[in-house]
C-alpha cells in the first residue's frame, strides 16, 4: 500500500515542503506551522536518540494534552521506537503495573505529573517535558523507522480486569488516517478542535493524526471545558470536533449553547459507546449533524463510519465499514449470521492491532485469520447499515431470553426524571438474571423508582422490563465517558448485600 521505507513523520515533512507557513497546531495561543512542526519532530527524535532510544524501545508519556505528545509519536516513527501514552487519570499503582509490563526505556512527564511519574516508574528514568522542548536537531540522528514497525502501544481501559497493551504499527495508523479522511471528507483546509485526551486512540487517531497527516489545522485543548469549546468554536471557527456522549450532553446543556455561532462546523463526530438519539438531538435541531465512528483501541480505532451527510436518515446506526475495513457479524462458532440477526462484530483491515503486548494467548483468542473479535453484539440491515446492540459481556440472559442493556438505556435517556442512568444484569434465583437500573436523579426531581420502571411500558417487550432501580450520586465513568459496568455491578452487589 505504501513504501515500506517511509515513516509517519514523512507525511508531516511533506506538508512542510508544500505549505511550511500553514497552521499545524494551535495550543494555548501559540501557533505552530508545518515547517516548525517538522523541525520540532526532528529535534525530539534527536533528543530521544541522545538517550540511546532505538528500534523497538518504548517511550512513555504522562501528562495532559500537549503538542509534545504528538511530536513524541512522530519522533518515535523516525527511530522505529514505540510511543506509550499513559492515562493521566490512573493511580500510581496502575501506572506502575503498566510500566512494569511495557518496560519503557524512559518516561517523559509533564511537570505537573513529575512526582507521580517518579513514584510509578521506580527504576525507569523520568524526564520533565521541558527538557525535550529545548532540544535541537542533530545531523547524526538516524532515520530508520519503517511502516511495518510498531509505533503505538495503547493499553485498554481495563474495565473487566488487567489491561492489555494493543500494539499498532505505523502502517495501521496510516491506514486509520485513510479511513479518517474518508469519514470527514478531509482536506488541508479543514480545522479540527481536539479536546478528548490524546492518551486514548479516540482523541489521538480519529481526527487529530489524520488532520496532521492530511495538512489540516488542529486547535488543541489541554482538557475538556464546554464553555471554552463554545467560545473557541466562535473564535477559531473549526469545521470538525470529536465527542463522546457525556461531552455532547455537557455542551448542549451549557447556558451559552443556544447563543453560540456554530455555523463554521461541517459536523461533529461521536464515538466510544452507543450514542443515544436524545444526546445528538440538540445539535441536529441547531442544524449540526452528528456522525459516528465505531471501533476499538485494537482497530486504531476507525472501523465503521456514519458520515454526517448520512446520519439524520439512520438514527441508531453507527454506519458502514470504513474504506479499508471489512466487517462480519458471526455467531459463537464464527459463522456469519443471517441478515438482521444479532451476532458478534469481527473487523478485518490494515488498521487492526499487530498483537497484544507480551500476551500471545490474548492475541490468538482475539484474532482469527486476520479478523479481530470486537466483543460487541450488532446486526446489519438489508442496506448494509450496522447497528450496535450491546457489548457481548453486558448481555443479560433472563429466562432464556437475551436482553441488551443499550436498548433499555435508550429509553432512560429520553426521561427528564434522570440525569444519567445505566442497566446491568444481576443474578436472580428464578430467571437466572434480571436487568437492574442504576440511576442518578435529575436536578430537582425525586428518586421515584416506580415512575422510572413505568418508562419501559409500551417501549420494549415485557420480558425486558428492569425489575429494580438503585439510586446513586453519579455513575462511574472512565475519561472517555464510558460507564464502568464492572463498578456498577459491584454497586448493585453491595446494595443487595445490605438490603
Residue pairs with C-beta under 8 A, 6 or more apart in sequence:
1 171
1 174
1 175
1 350
2 147
2 171
2 174
3 147
4 146
4 147
4 148
5 146
5 147
6 146
6 147
7 77
7 78
7 143
7 145
7 146
7 147
7 149
7 170
8 73
8 74
8 77
8 145
8 147
8 151
8 170
8 173
8 174
8 213
9 38
9 41
9 45
9 74
9 75
9 77
9 78
9 145
11 174
11 177
11 212
11 213
12 24
12 34
12 37
12 38
12 41
12 74
12 212
12 213
13 38
13 41
15 22
15 24
15 34
15 38
15 188
15 212
15 215
16 34
16 35
16 37
16 38
18 215
19 34
19 188
19 215
20 33
20 34
20 35
20 38
21 33
21 34
21 35
22 33
22 34
22 188
22 215
22 217
23 31
23 32
23 33
23 34
23 217
24 32
24 33
24 34
24 36
24 37
24 212
24 217
24 218
25 31
25 32
25 37
25 67
25 70
25 212
25 217
25 218
25 219
25 220
26 32
26 217
26 218
26 219
26 220
26 236
27 66
27 67
27 219
27 220
27 222
28 222
32 40
32 67
34 215
37 71
37 212
39 137
40 67
40 71
41 71
41 74
41 75
41 78
42 75
42 78
42 137
42 141
43 135
43 136
43 137
44 68
44 71
44 72
44 74
44 75
44 132
44 135
45 75
45 76
45 78
45 79
45 141
45 143
46 135
46 136
46 137
46 138
46 141
47 75
47 131
47 132
47 135
48 59
48 72
48 75
48 76
48 79
48 81
49 79
49 138
49 140
49 141
49 142
50 135
50 138
51 105
51 106
51 125
51 127
52 105
53 59
53 79
53 81
53 105
53 106
54 79
54 80
54 81
55 79
55 80
55 81
55 144
55 145
55 149
56 80
56 81
56 82
56 149
56 150
57 79
57 81
57 82
57 104
57 105
58 81
58 82
58 83
58 84
58 102
58 103
58 104
58 105
58 153
59 72
59 76
59 81
59 82
59 83
59 84
59 104
59 105
59 106
59 108
60 84
60 85
60 86
60 99
60 102
60 104
60 106
60 107
60 108
60 121
60 124
61 68
61 69
61 72
61 83
61 84
61 85
61 86
61 107
61 108
61 109
61 199
62 86
62 88
62 95
62 107
62 108
62 109
62 110
62 113
62 116
62 117
63 69
63 88
63 108
63 109
63 110
63 112
63 113
63 129
64 88
64 110
64 112
64 197
64 222
64 223
65 194
65 195
65 197
65 198
65 203
65 220
65 221
65 222
65 223
66 110
66 129
66 198
66 220
66 222
67 220
68 108
68 129
68 132
68 133
69 85
69 198
69 199
69 204
70 198
70 204
70 208
70 209
70 212
72 83
72 108
72 132
73 83
73 151
73 152
73 204
73 209
75 81
76 82
76 83
76 145
76 151
77 145
77 149
77 151
77 170
78 141
78 143
78 144
78 145
79 141
79 142
79 143
79 144
79 145
80 144
80 145
80 146
80 149
81 105
81 145
81 151
82 150
82 151
82 152
82 153
82 167
83 151
83 152
83 153
84 98
84 102
84 104
84 153
85 152
85 154
85 198
85 199
85 200
85 204
86 95
86 98
86 107
86 199
87 94
87 155
87 157
87 197
87 199
87 200
87 479
88 113
88 197
88 199
89 478
89 479
90 98
92 116
92 119
92 120
93 120
94 158
95 116
95 117
95 120
95 121
96 120
96 121
96 122
97 162
97 163
98 155
98 163
98 165
99 107
99 120
99 121
99 122
99 124
101 165
101 357
101 358
102 153
102 155
102 165
102 357
103 124
104 124
105 124
105 125
106 124
106 125
106 126
106 127
107 117
107 121
107 124
107 125
107 126
107 127
108 126
108 127
108 128
108 129
108 132
109 116
109 117
109 118
109 126
109 127
109 128
109 129
110 128
110 129
111 128
111 129
111 130
114 126
114 128
117 126
118 126
145 151
145 170
146 170
147 169
147 170
147 171
147 174
148 169
148 170
148 171
149 169
149 170
150 167
150 168
150 169
150 170
150 354
151 168
151 169
151 170
151 173
152 167
152 168
152 172
152 173
152 201
153 165
153 166
153 167
153 168
153 357
154 165
154 166
154 168
154 200
154 201
154 297
155 163
155 164
155 165
155 166
155 297
156 163
156 164
156 165
156 166
156 297
156 298
157 163
157 478
157 480
157 482
158 164
159 478
159 482
159 484
159 485
159 486
160 393
160 486
164 356
164 357
164 359
164 362
165 356
165 357
165 358
165 359
166 297
166 298
166 353
166 356
166 357
167 353
167 354
167 355
167 356
167 357
168 201
168 300
168 351
168 353
168 354
169 354
171 350
172 300
172 350
172 351
172 352
172 353
172 354
173 205
173 209
173 300
173 351
174 213
175 300
175 324
175 349
175 350
175 351
176 205
176 209
176 210
176 300
176 301
176 302
176 351
177 209
177 210
177 213
177 214
178 323
178 324
179 302
179 303
179 305
179 322
179 323
179 324
179 325
179 349
179 351
180 186
180 205
180 206
180 207
180 209
180 210
180 302
181 210
181 214
182 305
182 322
182 323
183 206
183 269
183 291
183 293
183 302
183 305
183 307
183 322
184 190
184 207
184 210
184 240
184 266
184 269
184 307
185 266
185 307
186 210
186 211
186 214
186 216
187 214
187 215
187 216
188 214
188 215
188 216
189 216
189 239
190 211
190 214
190 216
190 217
190 239
190 240
190 266
191 216
191 217
191 218
191 219
191 236
191 237
191 238
191 239
191 240
191 264
192 207
192 208
192 211
192 216
192 217
192 218
192 219
192 238
192 239
192 240
192 241
192 242
193 218
193 219
193 221
193 229
193 232
193 233
193 236
193 238
193 240
193 241
194 203
194 207
194 208
194 218
194 219
194 220
194 221
194 241
194 242
195 203
195 220
195 221
195 223
195 224
195 225
195 229
195 241
195 247
196 202
196 203
196 224
196 242
196 243
196 244
196 247
196 480
197 203
197 223
197 479
197 480
198 204
198 208
200 297
200 479
200 480
201 295
201 297
201 300
201 301
202 242
202 244
202 271
202 272
202 293
202 301
202 480
203 242
203 480
205 300
205 301
205 302
206 242
206 269
206 271
206 293
206 301
206 302
207 218
207 240
207 241
207 242
207 269
208 218
208 220
211 217
211 218
212 218
219 232
219 236
219 238
221 228
221 229
221 232
224 247
224 250
226 247
226 250
226 251
226 254
227 254
227 256
229 241
229 251
230 251
230 254
230 256
230 257
230 260
231 256
231 260
232 238
233 241
233 260
233 261
233 262
233 264
233 265
234 260
234 261
237 264
238 264
238 265
239 264
239 265
239 266
240 265
240 266
240 267
240 268
240 269
241 265
241 268
241 269
242 268
242 269
242 270
242 271
242 293
243 251
243 268
243 269
243 270
243 271
243 290
244 270
244 271
244 272
244 273
244 480
244 481
244 482
245 270
245 272
245 273
245 275
245 276
245 279
245 481
246 477
246 481
247 481
248 268
248 270
248 275
248 279
248 280
248 283
248 290
249 279
251 257
252 279
252 282
252 283
257 282
258 286
262 286
262 287
262 288
265 288
266 308
267 288
267 289
267 290
267 291
267 308
267 311
268 283
268 288
268 289
268 290
268 291
268 308
269 290
269 291
269 292
269 293
269 308
270 279
270 280
270 290
270 291
270 292
270 293
271 292
271 293
271 294
271 295
271 301
272 480
272 481
272 482
273 481
273 482
273 483
274 388
274 390
274 406
274 409
274 410
275 290
275 292
275 318
276 409
276 410
276 413
276 414
277 315
277 316
277 410
277 413
278 410
278 413
278 414
279 413
280 290
280 311
283 289
283 290
284 290
284 312
289 308
289 309
289 311
289 312
290 308
290 311
291 305
291 306
291 307
291 308
291 310
291 311
291 319
292 304
292 305
292 306
292 311
292 317
292 318
292 319
293 301
293 302
293 304
293 305
293 306
293 318
294 303
294 304
294 305
294 306
294 318
294 319
294 386
294 388
295 301
295 302
295 303
295 304
295 347
296 303
296 372
296 374
297 353
298 352
298 353
298 366
298 372
298 374
299 325
299 347
299 349
299 351
299 352
299 353
299 372
299 374
300 351
300 352
300 353
302 322
302 325
302 351
303 321
303 322
303 325
303 327
303 347
303 349
303 351
303 374
304 318
304 319
304 320
304 321
304 322
304 325
304 327
304 347
304 386
305 319
305 320
305 321
305 322
306 314
306 317
306 318
306 319
306 320
307 319
310 319
314 385
316 387
317 381
317 385
317 386
317 387
318 378
318 386
318 387
318 388
319 385
319 386
320 384
320 385
320 386
321 327
321 347
321 386
322 349
322 351
324 349
324 350
324 351
325 347
325 348
325 349
325 351
326 347
326 348
326 349
327 345
327 346
327 347
327 348
327 380
327 386
328 336
328 345
328 346
328 348
328 371
329 336
329 337
329 341
329 342
329 343
329 344
329 345
329 346
329 378
329 379
329 380
329 386
330 336
330 337
330 343
330 344
330 346
331 337
331 343
331 344
332 344
334 346
334 368
336 343
337 343
337 379
339 380
339 381
339 382
340 379
340 380
340 381
340 382
341 379
342 377
342 378
342 379
342 389
342 402
342 404
343 377
343 378
343 379
344 373
344 374
344 375
344 376
344 377
344 378
344 392
345 374
345 376
345 377
345 378
345 386
345 388
346 368
346 371
346 372
346 373
346 374
347 371
347 372
347 374
348 370
348 371
348 372
352 367
352 370
352 372
353 367
353 372
355 363
356 362
356 363
356 366
365 373
366 372
366 373
367 373
375 391
375 392
375 393
376 388
376 390
376 391
376 392
377 388
377 389
377 390
377 391
377 392
377 395
377 404
378 386
378 387
378 388
378 389
379 386
379 387
379 389
380 386
380 387
381 387
388 406
389 404
389 406
389 407
390 404
390 405
390 406
390 407
391 485
393 485
394 404
394 405
394 406
394 424
394 425
394 485
395 402
395 403
395 404
395 425
396 402
396 403
396 404
396 405
396 423
396 424
396 425
396 433
396 434
396 435
397 403
397 425
397 432
397 433
398 425
398 428
398 431
398 432
398 433
398 434
398 435
398 463
399 430
399 431
399 432
399 463
400 432
401 463
401 464
403 425
403 435
403 463
403 464
405 422
405 423
405 424
405 425
405 435
407 460
407 464
408 423
408 435
408 437
408 456
408 460
408 464
408 466
409 421
409 422
409 423
411 455
411 456
411 459
411 460
412 418
412 421
412 423
412 437
412 439
412 452
412 455
413 421
414 455
415 421
415 452
415 455
416 442
416 445
417 441
417 442
417 445
417 448
417 451
417 452
417 455
418 439
418 440
418 441
418 442
418 445
418 452
419 440
419 441
419 442
419 443
420 439
420 440
420 474
420 475
421 437
421 438
421 439
421 440
421 452
421 475
422 437
422 438
422 439
422 475
422 483
422 485
422 488
423 435
423 436
423 437
423 438
423 466
424 435
424 436
424 438
424 485
424 488
424 489
424 492
425 433
425 434
425 435
425 436
426 433
426 434
426 435
426 436
426 489
426 492
426 493
426 496
427 433
428 434
428 467
434 466
434 467
434 468
435 464
435 465
435 466
435 467
436 466
436 467
436 468
436 469
436 470
436 492
437 452
437 453
437 466
437 468
437 469
437 470
438 469
438 470
438 471
438 472
438 475
438 488
438 491
438 492
439 452
439 469
439 470
439 471
439 472
440 471
440 472
440 473
440 474
440 475
441 447
441 471
447 471
449 468
449 469
449 471
452 469
453 465
453 466
453 467
453 469
456 464
456 465
456 466
457 465
470 491
470 492
470 495
472 491
475 483
475 488
476 483
476 484
476 487
476 488
476 491
477 483
477 484
478 484
